[in-house]
């Protein structure tokens, strides 16, 4: 099992970081997009974050342009879109690939730990969600059609 906390990635403003600052918290990691039919889920993700952050939940958004070119903007455009349209206050990071040869190592690890239907690892679309417990173990994978509010009971069990 890969230590998710040690995998480097970039903040949306270009700084190198890891998940180390979130160690001991429950994480909901999502590949996001601004021009997708599921984009309104930003609101549900923000609602979850506001409801449970004091108890230890962190929602983490990773924009991805691999599905229908639905995240074409720059990191600063993405950040502005999230803030203006959905009041996003949870961390949103620099754009990544989640599949293929350039898949970010974080998503490679998440997919390996929590394969999809029929054991496939590939992410099928934007807003696939991974739930990570306080010990850094991936305990759930949710399809894009699974609305954030539907995850509340699973999150509560981990908090």
N, C-alpha and C positions, 0 to 999 in steps of 0.2 A: 504494500500500500504506500502510495506517495504521500509525503507530508505536504498537504495543500498549503500550509502556512509559509513554506519556504519558496514557493514558486514566484519569481519576479514578474511584474507587469507594470504598466504605466497608468498613472492617474490621468484624468482627462486634460489636465494642464501640463502633461509631459514629464512629471517626476516619476522616478523609479520607486516602486513600493512592493510590498507583499501583503498577505493576509494576516501577518503576525500581530498587527495592532487589533485584530478582531478575535484573537485566540481566546477560547473560553466562552464565546458567544455562539448563538444559533445563527447560521447563515442561510440566506435564500439567494442563490446566485442565478441570474437570468440573462440570457442573450436577448438584447432588445433591438428595436428598430423604430424609427420615427414615422415611416410612411407605410405601415402595415395595418391590416384589418384588426390585428390584436393590439395596436398601439394604445387604445384606451385602457389597457391593463396597467399602464403606468399609474393611473389613478388608484386602482386596487392595490398595487404594490406600495404606493405611498401611504395609503390607508393602513395597511398591515404594519408598515414601518412605524408610523405614528402611534398605533395602538400598542405595539409590543416592544418598542425599542428600549423603554425603561426596564423591561424585564430581561433584556439581553438579545433581542433580535436585530440583525443587521441585514438589510436588503442591499444587494450589490448588482448594479446594472453594467453589462458589457455589450455595448453596441456592436452590431455585426451587419455587414453589407452582403452576405453570401446568399441571401434568399430573396430573389426578385429585385435585387438592387434597391432594397427598401430603406437603406441607411446610407444615402449618398453624401451626406454633409460632412464637413470637417468636425473635429472634436469640439471646437468652440461653438459651431452651429448646433450641434447635438445638445450641448450643455444649455444653450439659450432656449432651444425648443422645449426641453424637459422642464426648465424653470418656468417659462412663460405659460405653457399650455397645461401643465399638471402640478406645478408647485413642488417638483421633486426635490426632496431634501436628503434622500439617501445617496450614498456614493455611486456615481456613474463614472466608469473608467474609459480609457482610450479604446478606440475601435479595435476589435480582434476578429480573426477567423476562428470558427469553432469546428470546422470539418476540413479534411484534406491535408495535403502535405505541409501547409503553413498553419495548421490548427494550433492555437495557443496551448502550451503545456497544461495550463489550468483546466481547460475544457477537455483535453485528452485524458487527464486524470479523472475528471468528473464522469465522463462517458464510460471509462473503464470500470469505475466503482459502481456505477448505476446504469447498466445498459437499458436500452429501450425495449419496446415490444419485441418479442421473439429473439431477444438477446442481441439485437443490433446496437452498435454503439453510435452510429451517426445521428446527429441532430437533424430533425426533419424540417424545422421552421423556426422563425423568431418566437421568442417568449417561451422557450423550453426552460423549465425551472428545476433547480437542484437544491435539495434541502440537506444541510450539513449540521450535525449535532455539535454540542459543546466540545467534544473530543476530536473534532476534525474528521469524523466519519460521514461519508455520504449515505444518508438514510432514505432518500426519496428522490424520484425523478418524475416530473409532471409535464404533461403535454401542453402545447400552446393553447389548446382549447380549454384547459383547466384554469378557471378564473382564480385570481389570487385569493379572494375571500373563501374559496373552497378549501384552501390549505390551512385555514386558521386552526382547526382542531389538531392537525398534525403538528403545527408549530407550538401550540399550547402544551402538548404532551412533552415537548423537548425543553420547554422553559421551566 
